[in-house]
Amino acid sequence: MKKNIDLGVLISRIAIGFPMSVYGINKLIHGIGFIEDMMTMHGLPSFLPMEYLQVKSLPR
């Protein structure tokens, strides 16, 4: 039974981790310009995504 749970956890981690890593690599290469453009299109200030990234990177 433990073997099946371990296999399920492995599959879940791969299924979640792979798309997240592809998304993260895309953000590293292309930046967050798309999000800034989308926010200014809706009338929001374009500096908000950068503020979010700075808050997320603060040590806890």
C-alpha positions as CSV (number, residue, x, y, z in Angstrom):
1,M,0.0,0.0,0.0
2,K,2.8,2.4,0.8
3,K,4.3,1.8,-2.6
4,N,1.1,3.0,-4.3
5,I,1.0,6.1,-2.2
6,D,4.7,6.9,-3.0
7,L,4.0,6.4,-6.7
8,G,0.9,8.7,-6.5
9,V,2.9,11.4,-4.8
10,L,5.7,11.2,-7.4
11,I,3.2,11.5,-10.3
12,S,1.5,14.4,-8.6
13,R,4.8,16.2,-8.1
14,I,5.8,15.7,-11.7
15,A,2.3,16.8,-13.0
16,I,2.4,20.0,-10.9
17,G,6.2,20.8,-11.0
18,F,6.8,20.5,-14.7
19,P,4.2,23.1,-15.8
20,M,5.3,25.4,-13.0
21,S,9.0,25.2,-14.0
22,V,8.1,25.9,-17.7
23,Y,6.1,28.9,-16.6
24,G,9.0,30.1,-14.4
25,I,11.6,29.7,-17.1
26,N,9.3,31.7,-19.5
27,K,9.1,34.5,-16.9
28,L,12.9,34.5,-16.5
29,I,13.5,34.7,-20.2
30,H,10.8,37.1,-21.3
31,G,10.1,39.0,-18.1
32,I,6.7,40.3,-16.9
33,G,6.1,42.8,-19.7
34,F,2.9,41.0,-20.8
35,I,1.4,41.4,-17.3
36,E,2.4,45.1,-17.2
37,D,0.7,45.7,-20.6
38,M,-2.4,43.9,-19.5
39,M,-2.6,46.0,-16.3
40,T,-2.2,49.3,-18.1
41,M,-4.8,48.2,-20.6
42,H,-7.3,47.9,-17.7
43,G,-6.3,51.2,-16.2
44,L,-4.1,49.9,-13.3
45,P,-0.6,51.2,-12.7
46,S,2.1,49.2,-14.4
47,F,4.5,49.1,-11.4
48,L,2.2,46.7,-9.4
49,P,3.8,43.4,-10.8
50,M,7.2,44.6,-9.8
51,E,6.0,45.5,-6.3
52,Y,4.5,42.0,-6.0
53,L,7.8,40.4,-7.0
54,Q,9.7,42.5,-4.5
55,V,7.4,41.6,-1.7
56,K,7.5,37.9,-2.6
57,S,11.3,37.9,-2.5
58,L,11.6,39.4,1.0
59,P,13.1,37.0,3.6
60,R,10.6,35.7,6.1
